[in-house]
Amino acid sequence: MDEQTRKVGQNEALFRTVNEEIEGLNRGMAAISDHTLHITCECGDLLCTAVLPVPVEDYERIRADSALFFIEPSHVVRNVEKIVERTSHYAVIRKKPGDPQRIADATDPRSA
């Protein structure tokens, strides 16, 4: 596995874990407001500070597949992932088969 693939995968997994932790806190607010979670971009850049508004039902649908992540559309790393869905606020990327997908599967907080 090359260094970029490993680093991007680990960074995206970290952001996904952070979003899973804050999802519980956000869900209560979303239920009484606009049913939207405000999550951290799950791109591979640890310095990224983008916040993405994601409807609760979309968040749950995407979380059902460990190879999918929410990112700012311009943050895709084409050699390890591809955009499979796009909205005006975020893109959903799928990790490519092989090492990128193995890292995503191994680090999925919902598969434990």
N, C-alpha and C positions, 0 to 999 in steps of 0.2 A: 504494500500500500504506500502510495507516495505521501509526502509530508503535507501537502495542501489538502488532499482528501481527508486525511486523519484530523487535521486541525479544524477544517470546516465542519466535519461531522461532530467533533467534540464540542465545538462552540455552539452549533445549532442545538445539540442535545442539552447543553446547559441552559439555553434560553427556554427550551420547551419545558424543562423541569421547573424553572422559575415561574413560568406561566401556569403550570399545573398547581404550584403552591399558592399563587395569588388568585387563581380561578375561584377557589372557595370563598375568599373574601369578596371578590368582585360579584359573584353570583347573587349574593344578598342585595347588593345595590342595584344590579341589573334587573332583578325581579320587581323592584318598586320604581324603576325608572323606565328606560327605553329598551330593556332586554338586550343590552349590548355590553360586552366585555371590552376593556381597554387593555390590550396585551402588549408585551414587548416584542419587537420584531425578532424572529427566530433565525436571522441570517447568520452567517459564519463570522461576522465581524464583531469582536468583543467590544469595540468602541461605539457600536451603533446604539443610538438612543431613540430610534423611531418607535412610536406608540401607534398601534393599529386598532381601530374600532372594529370588533367582530361580533356579529349577532350570536347569542348563546347557542342557538340551534346549529349554526355553521361550525362553531367551535367544537361542539360535541361530535358532529358528523366527521370532521377532519381528524379529530383525536382517535377515532375508531381504527385508523390505519397508521401504524408506526412509521411508515415511510413518507408521510405528509407533514409539511411545516408551513407556517404562516410567515411571509416576509413582505417587506416593502418591494414592489415590483422591480425596481432597478437594482436590487441586491442579489439577484440570482447568479450562481457560479455555474456556468453552463457545462463544465466538464464533469460535475458531480450531481447535478440536479436539473430538472426541467419544470417549467411552469405548466400546471395542469388546469388551473382555474385562475381567473382574474376578476377583481371587482374594482370599483373606483377607489377603494381604500387599502387593498392588500392583494397579494398573489398567494396562491397555494402552490408549493413546489413538491415534487416527488423525487426522492433520492433515486439515483440510477442503480440498477442491479450491480451486485458485486460488493466491494468494500463499503461504498456509501450507504447502501441499504442495510448491510450487516451492522454497521455502527448504529444506524437509526433503530433497528430492531432490538439490539442489545441494550440500548439506553432508554427505551420507552418506559416511562414511569408507570404507565397503566398496564404493562404486561407482567409486572412483578407479582 
